[in-house]
Amino acid sequence: MTKGDEGGFFEGHFQVKRKNQGKYFALFGNPVGHSLSPRMHRAAYEVMGIAARYGACRVENAGEIVPMMKSLGIDGASVTLPFKEAIIGSLDEISASARTIGAVNTILNRGGRLVGDNTDWIGLVRDLKDYMPIKGKTFAVLGAGGMARAAVFGLLQEGGIPVIFNRTRERGAALARAFNSLSLPLAALDDFRAEALIQTTPVGMAPDTGSSPLNREILTNFRYVMDAIYNPLTTKLLRDAQEMGCLTINGVGLFVHQGAEQLRIWTGREPPLAVMRQTVLAALREGHPEE
């Protein structure tokens, strides 16, 4: 069963796009009600003068996404948890970076052929480089899912040294083997020091904002702590990190940069980064991320 959690063409019932009706874009995931992708993308389209609609759609499994995109004539889609890895086998074509990462967060409908790409790694690298150099620095990457894979790939592309920590040791080790990197047991974080920690799990994401994946004492091992979560603006992990004297990076920059790269892929045009960032920050600070 599919449910539209955002306004626009997913509300109520679905209609096949008619000719000259503008562009259709969508977010697919479960859940999606917390996402600011619709608000951010709509603000960008308005500034760019593009006649486009963007809706968020909760699906129960990855197999629903491709038939829906083709039947509704959806021009491009964002893919979020938990379908970034599962969607790969259903697409007509995969970019080299997405295939290496093993996760897709962006789909382009190219004349009926659905092409999967990954912009998460681009978003992470572009945002991280605003704060610190990557080359030659060691990073503790927490998690082993799609975002962790994108982080490891991006760090390696920029000459960084990722070390993977995951609650399930076997999954962390599998990720490390895929990228010829090192993985260590989660307990080893107690004595592990690095320039930065990058948190890629959903722990602490709205609505579960009171949770953190790590004990605060561990955070003193890192100069920087980055959380890929953007909602809430400051997760419990980041609050703890600030109190322990770390420099913190929230997920807003990553989110905006990955969305901007999606826009480049879908439209071939330069996105309004400042407007996109302002839109996200305004929604988070209002405390009303959902429309």
Contacts in CASP RR format, 6 or more apart in sequence:
PFRMAT RR
TARGET T0000
AUTHOR 0000-0000-0000
METHOD contacts of the structure
MODEL  1
MTKGDEGGFFEGHFQVKRKNQGKYFALFGNPVGHSLSPRMHRAAYEVMGI
AARYGACRVENAGEIVPMMKSLGIDGASVTLPFKEAIIGSLDEISASART
IGAVNTILNRGGRLVGDNTDWIGLVRDLKDYMPIKGKTFAVLGAGGMARA
AVFGLLQEGGIPVIFNRTRERGAALARAFNSLSLPLAALDDFRAEALIQT
TPVGMAPDTGSSPLNREILTNFRYVMDAIYNPLTTKLLRDAQEMGCLTIN
GVGLFVHQGAEQLRIWTGREPPLAVMRQTVLAALREGHPEE
1 60 0 8 1.000
2 57 0 8 1.000
2 58 0 8 1.000
2 59 0 8 1.000
2 60 0 8 1.000
2 64 0 8 1.000
2 68 0 8 1.000
3 57 0 8 1.000
3 58 0 8 1.000
4 10 0 8 1.000
4 11 0 8 1.000
4 12 0 8 1.000
4 32 0 8 1.000
4 55 0 8 1.000
4 56 0 8 1.000
4 57 0 8 1.000
4 58 0 8 1.000
5 31 0 8 1.000
5 32 0 8 1.000
5 33 0 8 1.000
5 56 0 8 1.000
5 57 0 8 1.000
5 58 0 8 1.000
6 27 0 8 1.000
6 32 0 8 1.000
6 33 0 8 1.000
6 35 0 8 1.000
6 38 0 8 1.000
6 55 0 8 1.000
6 56 0 8 1.000
6 57 0 8 1.000
6 291 0 8 1.000
7 38 0 8 1.000
7 55 0 8 1.000
7 56 0 8 1.000
7 291 0 8 1.000
8 53 0 8 1.000
8 55 0 8 1.000
9 15 0 8 1.000
9 17 0 8 1.000
9 24 0 8 1.000
9 53 0 8 1.000
9 55 0 8 1.000
9 72 0 8 1.000
10 26 0 8 1.000
10 55 0 8 1.000
10 56 0 8 1.000
10 57 0 8 1.000
14 68 0 8 1.000
14 72 0 8 1.000
15 72 0 8 1.000
16 71 0 8 1.000
16 72 0 8 1.000
16 73 0 8 1.000
17 24 0 8 1.000
17 72 0 8 1.000
17 73 0 8 1.000
17 74 0 8 1.000
22 51 0 8 1.000
22 52 0 8 1.000
22 53 0 8 1.000
23 45 0 8 1.000
23 50 0 8 1.000
23 51 0 8 1.000
23 52 0 8 1.000
23 53 0 8 1.000
23 75 0 8 1.000
23 266 0 8 1.000
23 267 0 8 1.000
24 52 0 8 1.000
24 53 0 8 1.000
24 54 0 8 1.000
24 72 0 8 1.000
24 73 0 8 1.000
24 74 0 8 1.000
24 75 0 8 1.000
24 76 0 8 1.000
25 41 0 8 1.000
25 52 0 8 1.000
25 53 0 8 1.000
25 54 0 8 1.000
25 55 0 8 1.000
25 74 0 8 1.000
25 75 0 8 1.000
25 76 0 8 1.000
25 77 0 8 1.000
25 78 0 8 1.000
25 266 0 8 1.000
26 54 0 8 1.000
26 55 0 8 1.000
26 56 0 8 1.000
26 57 0 8 1.000
26 68 0 8 1.000
26 69 0 8 1.000
26 74 0 8 1.000
26 76 0 8 1.000
26 77 0 8 1.000
26 78 0 8 1.000
27 35 0 8 1.000
27 37 0 8 1.000
27 38 0 8 1.000
27 54 0 8 1.000
27 55 0 8 1.000
27 56 0 8 1.000
27 57 0 8 1.000
27 77 0 8 1.000
27 78 0 8 1.000
27 79 0 8 1.000
27 80 0 8 1.000
28 57 0 8 1.000
28 59 0 8 1.000
28 64 0 8 1.000
28 65 0 8 1.000
28 68 0 8 1.000
28 77 0 8 1.000
28 78 0 8 1.000
28 79 0 8 1.000
28 80 0 8 1.000
28 83 0 8 1.000
29 57 0 8 1.000
29 58 0 8 1.000
29 59 0 8 1.000
29 79 0 8 1.000
29 80 0 8 1.000
29 81 0 8 1.000
29 82 0 8 1.000
29 83 0 8 1.000
30 58 0 8 1.000
30 59 0 8 1.000
30 60 0 8 1.000
30 81 0 8 1.000
30 82 0 8 1.000
30 83 0 8 1.000
31 58 0 8 1.000
32 56 0 8 1.000
32 57 0 8 1.000
32 58 0 8 1.000
32 80 0 8 1.000
33 56 0 8 1.000
33 58 0 8 1.000
33 290 0 8 1.000
34 205 0 8 1.000
34 206 0 8 1.000
34 207 0 8 1.000
34 231 0 8 1.000
34 289 0 8 1.000
34 290 0 8 1.000
35 56 0 8 1.000
35 80 0 8 1.000
35 231 0 8 1.000
35 289 0 8 1.000
36 230 0 8 1.000
36 231 0 8 1.000
36 255 0 8 1.000
36 279 0 8 1.000
36 280 0 8 1.000
36 283 0 8 1.000
36 284 0 8 1.000
36 289 0 8 1.000
37 54 0 8 1.000
37 56 0 8 1.000
37 78 0 8 1.000
37 80 0 8 1.000
37 259 0 8 1.000
38 54 0 8 1.000
38 55 0 8 1.000
38 56 0 8 1.000
38 291 0 8 1.000
39 279 0 8 1.000
39 280 0 8 1.000
39 283 0 8 1.000
39 289 0 8 1.000
39 291 0 8 1.000
40 255 0 8 1.000
40 256 0 8 1.000
40 259 0 8 1.000
40 276 0 8 1.000
40 279 0 8 1.000
40 280 0 8 1.000
41 52 0 8 1.000
41 54 0 8 1.000
41 259 0 8 1.000
41 263 0 8 1.000
42 52 0 8 1.000
42 53 0 8 1.000
42 54 0 8 1.000
43 275 0 8 1.000
43 276 0 8 1.000
43 279 0 8 1.000
44 260 0 8 1.000
44 263 0 8 1.000
44 271 0 8 1.000
44 272 0 8 1.000
44 275 0 8 1.000
44 276 0 8 1.000
44 279 0 8 1.000
45 51 0 8 1.000
45 52 0 8 1.000
45 54 0 8 1.000
47 272 0 8 1.000
47 275 0 8 1.000
48 263 0 8 1.000
48 267 0 8 1.000
48 269 0 8 1.000
48 271 0 8 1.000
48 272 0 8 1.000
50 267 0 8 1.000
50 269 0 8 1.000
57 68 0 8 1.000
59 65 0 8 1.000
59 68 0 8 1.000
59 83 0 8 1.000
61 83 0 8 1.000
61 86 0 8 1.000
62 83 0 8 1.000
62 86 0 8 1.000
62 87 0 8 1.000
62 90 0 8 1.000
63 86 0 8 1.000
63 87 0 8 1.000
63 90 0 8 1.000
65 77 0 8 1.000
65 79 0 8 1.000
65 83 0 8 1.000
65 87 0 8 1.000
65 90 0 8 1.000
65 107 0 8 1.000
66 87 0 8 1.000
66 90 0 8 1.000
66 91 0 8 1.000
66 114 0 8 1.000
68 74 0 8 1.000
69 76 0 8 1.000
69 77 0 8 1.000
69 107 0 8 1.000
69 109 0 8 1.000
69 114 0 8 1.000
70 109 0 8 1.000
70 112 0 8 1.000
70 114 0 8 1.000
73 109 0 8 1.000
74 109 0 8 1.000
75 108 0 8 1.000
75 109 0 8 1.000
75 266 0 8 1.000
76 106 0 8 1.000
76 107 0 8 1.000
76 108 0 8 1.000
76 109 0 8 1.000
76 266 0 8 1.000
77 106 0 8 1.000
77 107 0 8 1.000
77 109 0 8 1.000
78 105 0 8 1.000
78 106 0 8 1.000
78 107 0 8 1.000
78 259 0 8 1.000
78 262 0 8 1.000
79 87 0 8 1.000
79 104 0 8 1.000
79 105 0 8 1.000
79 106 0 8 1.000
79 107 0 8 1.000
80 105 0 8 1.000
81 202 0 8 1.000
84 103 0 8 1.000
84 104 0 8 1.000
84 105 0 8 1.000
84 145 0 8 1.000
84 146 0 8 1.000
84 147 0 8 1.000
85 102 0 8 1.000
85 103 0 8 1.000
85 104 0 8 1.000
85 145 0 8 1.000
85 146 0 8 1.000
87 104 0 8 1.000
87 107 0 8 1.000
87 116 0 8 1.000
88 94 0 8 1.000
88 98 0 8 1.000
88 99 0 8 1.000
88 102 0 8 1.000
88 103 0 8 1.000
88 104 0 8 1.000
88 116 0 8 1.000
90 114 0 8 1.000
91 104 0 8 1.000
91 107 0 8 1.000
91 114 0 8 1.000
91 115 0 8 1.000
91 116 0 8 1.000
92 112 0 8 1.000
92 113 0 8 1.000
92 114 0 8 1.000
92 115 0 8 1.000
93 110 0 8 1.000
93 113 0 8 1.000
93 114 0 8 1.000
93 115 0 8 1.000
93 116 0 8 1.000
94 104 0 8 1.000
94 115 0 8 1.000
94 116 0 8 1.000
94 117 0 8 1.000
95 115 0 8 1.000
95 116 0 8 1.000
95 117 0 8 1.000
95 118 0 8 1.000
97 117 0 8 1.000
97 118 0 8 1.000
97 121 0 8 1.000
97 153 0 8 1.000
98 104 0 8 1.000
98 116 0 8 1.000
98 117 0 8 1.000
98 118 0 8 1.000
100 153 0 8 1.000
101 118 0 8 1.000
101 120 0 8 1.000
101 121 0 8 1.000
101 146 0 8 1.000
101 149 0 8 1.000
101 150 0 8 1.000
101 153 0 8 1.000
102 118 0 8 1.000
102 146 0 8 1.000
102 149 0 8 1.000
103 118 0 8 1.000
103 120 0 8 1.000
103 145 0 8 1.000
103 146 0 8 1.000
103 147 0 8 1.000
103 149 0 8 1.000
103 150 0 8 1.000
104 116 0 8 1.000
104 117 0 8 1.000
104 118 0 8 1.000
105 117 0 8 1.000
105 118 0 8 1.000
105 119 0 8 1.000
105 120 0 8 1.000
105 150 0 8 1.000
105 258 0 8 1.000
105 262 0 8 1.000
106 116 0 8 1.000
106 117 0 8 1.000
106 118 0 8 1.000
106 119 0 8 1.000
106 261 0 8 1.000
106 262 0 8 1.000
106 265 0 8 1.000
107 114 0 8 1.000
107 115 0 8 1.000
107 116 0 8 1.000
107 117 0 8 1.000
108 114 0 8 1.000
108 115 0 8 1.000
108 116 0 8 1.000
108 117 0 8 1.000
108 265 0 8 1.000
108 266 0 8 1.000
109 115 0 8 1.000
117 265 0 8 1.000
118 150 0 8 1.000
119 257 0 8 1.000
119 258 0 8 1.000
119 259 0 8 1.000
119 261 0 8 1.000
119 262 0 8 1.000
119 265 0 8 1.000
120 146 0 8 1.000
120 147 0 8 1.000
120 150 0 8 1.000
120 151 0 8 1.000
120 254 0 8 1.000
120 258 0 8 1.000
121 150 0 8 1.000
121 151 0 8 1.000
121 153 0 8 1.000
121 154 0 8 1.000
121 157 0 8 1.000
122 257 0 8 1.000
122 258 0 8 1.000
122 261 0 8 1.000
123 253 0 8 1.000
123 254 0 8 1.000
123 257 0 8 1.000
123 258 0 8 1.000
123 259 0 8 1.000
123 261 0 8 1.000
124 150 0 8 1.000
124 151 0 8 1.000
124 154 0 8 1.000
124 198 0 8 1.000
124 228 0 8 1.000
124 254 0 8 1.000
124 257 0 8 1.000
124 258 0 8 1.000
125 134 0 8 1.000
125 154 0 8 1.000
125 155 0 8 1.000
125 157 0 8 1.000
125 158 0 8 1.000
126 257 0 8 1.000
127 249 0 8 1.000
127 251 0 8 1.000
127 253 0 8 1.000
127 254 0 8 1.000
127 256 0 8 1.000
127 257 0 8 1.000
128 134 0 8 1.000
128 196 0 8 1.000
128 198 0 8 1.000
128 226 0 8 1.000
128 249 0 8 1.000
129 158 0 8 1.000
131 224 0 8 1.000
131 247 0 8 1.000
131 249 0 8 1.000
132 195 0 8 1.000
132 196 0 8 1.000
132 224 0 8 1.000
134 155 0 8 1.000
134 158 0 8 1.000
134 159 0 8 1.000
134 160 0 8 1.000
135 158 0 8 1.000
135 159 0 8 1.000
135 160 0 8 1.000
136 159 0 8 1.000
136 160 0 8 1.000
136 161 0 8 1.000
137 160 0 8 1.000
137 161 0 8 1.000
137 194 0 8 1.000
137 195 0 8 1.000
137 196 0 8 1.000
138 160 0 8 1.000
138 161 0 8 1.000
138 162 0 8 1.000
138 163 0 8 1.000
138 194 0 8 1.000
138 195 0 8 1.000
139 151 0 8 1.000
139 155 0 8 1.000
139 160 0 8 1.000
139 161 0 8 1.000
139 162 0 8 1.000
139 163 0 8 1.000
139 194 0 8 1.000
139 195 0 8 1.000
139 196 0 8 1.000
139 197 0 8 1.000
139 198 0 8 1.000
140 163 0 8 1.000
140 165 0 8 1.000
140 189 0 8 1.000
140 192 0 8 1.000
140 194 0 8 1.000
140 196 0 8 1.000
140 197 0 8 1.000
140 198 0 8 1.000
140 221 0 8 1.000
140 222 0 8 1.000
141 148 0 8 1.000
141 151 0 8 1.000
141 152 0 8 1.000
141 155 0 8 1.000
141 162 0 8 1.000
141 163 0 8 1.000
141 164 0 8 1.000
141 165 0 8 1.000
141 198 0 8 1.000
141 200 0 8 1.000
142 148 0 8 1.000
142 165 0 8 1.000
142 166 0 8 1.000
142 189 0 8 1.000
142 197 0 8 1.000
142 198 0 8 1.000
142 199 0 8 1.000
142 200 0 8 1.000
142 201 0 8 1.000
142 213 0 8 1.000
142 214 0 8 1.000
143 164 0 8 1.000
143 165 0 8 1.000
143 166 0 8 1.000
143 167 0 8 1.000
143 172 0 8 1.000
143 199 0 8 1.000
143 200 0 8 1.000
143 201 0 8 1.000
144 164 0 8 1.000
144 166 0 8 1.000
144 168 0 8 1.000
144 171 0 8 1.000
144 172 0 8 1.000
144 174 0 8 1.000
144 175 0 8 1.000
145 171 0 8 1.000
145 175 0 8 1.000
145 200 0 8 1.000
145 201 0 8 1.000
146 200 0 8 1.000
147 200 0 8 1.000
147 228 0 8 1.000
148 164 0 8 1.000
148 166 0 8 1.000
148 175 0 8 1.000
148 200 0 8 1.000
148 201 0 8 1.000
149 175 0 8 1.000
149 178 0 8 1.000
149 179 0 8 1.000
151 162 0 8 1.000
151 198 0 8 1.000
151 200 0 8 1.000
151 228 0 8 1.000
152 162 0 8 1.000
152 164 0 8 1.000
152 175 0 8 1.000
152 179 0 8 1.000
152 181 0 8 1.000
153 179 0 8 1.000
155 161 0 8 1.000
155 162 0 8 1.000
156 162 0 8 1.000
156 179 0 8 1.000
156 181 0 8 1.000
162 179 0 8 1.000
162 181 0 8 1.000
162 182 0 8 1.000
163 181 0 8 1.000
163 182 0 8 1.000
163 183 0 8 1.000
163 184 0 8 1.000
163 192 0 8 1.000
163 194 0 8 1.000
164 172 0 8 1.000
164 175 0 8 1.000
164 176 0 8 1.000
164 181 0 8 1.000
164 182 0 8 1.000
164 183 0 8 1.000
164 184 0 8 1.000
165 172 0 8 1.000
165 183 0 8 1.000
165 184 0 8 1.000
165 185 0 8 1.000
165 186 0 8 1.000
165 188 0 8 1.000
165 189 0 8 1.000
165 192 0 8 1.000
166 172 0 8 1.000
166 175 0 8 1.000
166 183 0 8 1.000
166 186 0 8 1.000
167 186 0 8 1.000
169 183 0 8 1.000
169 185 0 8 1.000
169 186 0 8 1.000
172 183 0 8 1.000
173 183 0 8 1.000
175 181 0 8 1.000
175 183 0 8 1.000
176 182 0 8 1.000
176 183 0 8 1.000
184 192 0 8 1.000
189 214 0 8 1.000
189 218 0 8 1.000
189 221 0 8 1.000
190 218 0 8 1.000
191 221 0 8 1.000
192 221 0 8 1.000
193 221 0 8 1.000
193 222 0 8 1.000
194 221 0 8 1.000
194 222 0 8 1.000
195 222 0 8 1.000
195 223 0 8 1.000
195 224 0 8 1.000
196 222 0 8 1.000
196 223 0 8 1.000
196 224 0 8 1.000
196 225 0 8 1.000
196 226 0 8 1.000
197 219 0 8 1.000
197 221 0 8 1.000
197 222 0 8 1.000
197 224 0 8 1.000
197 225 0 8 1.000
197 226 0 8 1.000
198 226 0 8 1.000
198 228 0 8 1.000
199 213 0 8 1.000
199 214 0 8 1.000
199 225 0 8 1.000
199 226 0 8 1.000
199 227 0 8 1.000
199 228 0 8 1.000
199 229 0 8 1.000
199 235 0 8 1.000
199 237 0 8 1.000
200 228 0 8 1.000
201 213 0 8 1.000
202 229 0 8 1.000
203 211 0 8 1.000
203 212 0 8 1.000
203 213 0 8 1.000
203 237 0 8 1.000
204 210 0 8 1.000
204 211 0 8 1.000
204 212 0 8 1.000
204 213 0 8 1.000
204 229 0 8 1.000
204 232 0 8 1.000
204 235 0 8 1.000
204 236 0 8 1.000
204 237 0 8 1.000
205 229 0 8 1.000
205 231 0 8 1.000
205 235 0 8 1.000
206 231 0 8 1.000
206 232 0 8 1.000
206 289 0 8 1.000
209 232 0 8 1.000
209 235 0 8 1.000
209 236 0 8 1.000
210 236 0 8 1.000
211 236 0 8 1.000
212 235 0 8 1.000
212 236 0 8 1.000
212 237 0 8 1.000
212 240 0 8 1.000
213 237 0 8 1.000
214 237 0 8 1.000
214 240 0 8 1.000
216 240 0 8 1.000
216 241 0 8 1.000
216 243 0 8 1.000
216 244 0 8 1.000
217 244 0 8 1.000
219 225 0 8 1.000
219 237 0 8 1.000
219 240 0 8 1.000
219 241 0 8 1.000
219 244 0 8 1.000
219 246 0 8 1.000
220 244 0 8 1.000
220 245 0 8 1.000
220 246 0 8 1.000
222 241 0 8 1.000
222 246 0 8 1.000
223 246 0 8 1.000
223 247 0 8 1.000
224 246 0 8 1.000
224 247 0 8 1.000
224 248 0 8 1.000
224 249 0 8 1.000
225 237 0 8 1.000
225 238 0 8 1.000
225 241 0 8 1.000
225 246 0 8 1.000
225 247 0 8 1.000
225 248 0 8 1.000
225 249 0 8 1.000
226 248 0 8 1.000
226 249 0 8 1.000
226 250 0 8 1.000
226 251 0 8 1.000
227 235 0 8 1.000
227 237 0 8 1.000
227 238 0 8 1.000
227 248 0 8 1.000
227 249 0 8 1.000
227 250 0 8 1.000
227 251 0 8 1.000
228 251 0 8 1.000
228 254 0 8 1.000
229 235 0 8 1.000
229 250 0 8 1.000
229 251 0 8 1.000
230 250 0 8 1.000
230 251 0 8 1.000
230 252 0 8 1.000
230 253 0 8 1.000
230 254 0 8 1.000
230 255 0 8 1.000
230 280 0 8 1.000
230 284 0 8 1.000
231 284 0 8 1.000
231 289 0 8 1.000
232 284 0 8 1.000
233 250 0 8 1.000
233 252 0 8 1.000
233 281 0 8 1.000
233 284 0 8 1.000
233 285 0 8 1.000
234 242 0 8 1.000
234 248 0 8 1.000
234 250 0 8 1.000
235 250 0 8 1.000
238 248 0 8 1.000
238 250 0 8 1.000
241 248 0 8 1.000
242 248 0 8 1.000
252 277 0 8 1.000
252 280 0 8 1.000
252 281 0 8 1.000
252 284 0 8 1.000
253 277 0 8 1.000
255 280 0 8 1.000
256 273 0 8 1.000
256 276 0 8 1.000
256 277 0 8 1.000
256 280 0 8 1.000
257 273 0 8 1.000
259 271 0 8 1.000
259 276 0 8 1.000
260 271 0 8 1.000
260 273 0 8 1.000
260 276 0 8 1.000
263 269 0 8 1.000
263 271 0 8 1.000
264 270 0 8 1.000
264 271 0 8 1.000
283 289 0 8 1.000
END
